[in-house]
Amino acid sequence: MTIEEFLGKQVDLIDRAIQKYIPKEFDEEAIVFKLGPPKYRYNTDALNKAIAEPIWEFLERGGKRWRPSLFLLICEALGRNPKEYLEYAIIPEIIHNGTLMIDDIEDQSKHRRGKPCTYKVFGLDIAINAGNAMYYLPLLPLIANRKRIPAATLNMIYEVYVQEMINLSFGQAMDIAWHKNLPTAGRVDEAAYLQMCAYKTGTLARMSAKLAAILCGASDELTHKLGNFAEAIGVAFQIQDDILDLTENQFTEKKGARGMDITEGKRTLIVIHTLAKATPNIRIRLEEILKMHTENQNLRDEAISIMKKCGSIDYAANRAREIVNTSWCEIDLELAESSAKERLRAFAKYLVERKL
């Protein structure tokens, strides 16, 4: 079975688990009401229109569900039955989709996964509220199963959740400050970019791995190493996203156009490398285009051509592979040989080299 086939099989499984806690239509039997029933009356119509509908309209647009798949793979690589932990695998996935809703508002994006952004469809107020709700709704499986999970384990899980949610906001803050060209945002070099990715994209991958390891009873040391490995996957995934935004037609069609990161003025690893390697005149020109936040495709293509000539796209691809390979070496000897371990390694390679 290829990794694409593996991920395809996981989607329905994961979506059914999500639907158990966030139904497509709330009724009085919804788990959220069993855990905390309303004091005065149920108002499912409003909740369906303003929470369930926008959330599921967004979730059903697609997405690889690779974070919960990573969670389940780690459970299996640790010798556990992943089906027993499926309910907890949805935590980082729901949060991830909530961040995308909010991210689109902050970036004033027009399209996400080939359709108008949620705030364009449902309105700014509903999108902000639904996105924020997705930061907390995935905690319902923990609350529902709190009597089955040891208190010490729950404490560790909540600690990971809080720390990683802080990291998410830090990563987004860095990204926003840089593409808005805030004068006091600091120098954007490769190390700064990688830290932003570790915060922003690495965080939910790291959360997936750590939650899986904690629930499976892994040692603190192994939990830490698995978290680092997952973070590396997340960072490399973001770098590959940056590459695909400039190079792959199928990928860019989903975003609305080729080079949308240029329109947003984003300081990607590709841009950072180009600015470091280009001649002064070329560097000035690229910075001009980025500051325009242009939607002119000719200008975006000009910027892409500059990056290609500086070898920056190839550099970023090689750097992504290096980051994942280095992190794999840290866990290779920690995990017993198994088909799950081999799938985990193939999974990491797939995310770095994917074309869509």
Secondary structure, DSSP 4 states (H G I P E B T S, - for coil): --HHHHHHHHHHHHHHHHHHHS-SS--TT-HHHHHS--SS---HHHHIIIIIHHHHHHHTT----HHHHHHHHHHHHTTS-GGGGHHHHHHHHHHHHHHHHHHHHHHT-SEETTEE-HHHHH-HHHHHHHHHHTTTGGGHHHHHTTTTS-HHHHHHHHHHHHHHHHHHHHHHHHHHHHHTT-TTS----HHHHHHHHHHHTHHHHHHHHHHHHHHTT--HHHHHHHHHHHHHHHHHHHHHHHHHHHH-HHHHHHHTSTTHHHHTT---HHHHHHHHHS-HHHHHHHHHHHHHT---HHHHHHHHHHHHHTTHHHHHHHHHHHHHHHHHHHHHTTS---HHHHHHHHHHHHHHH---
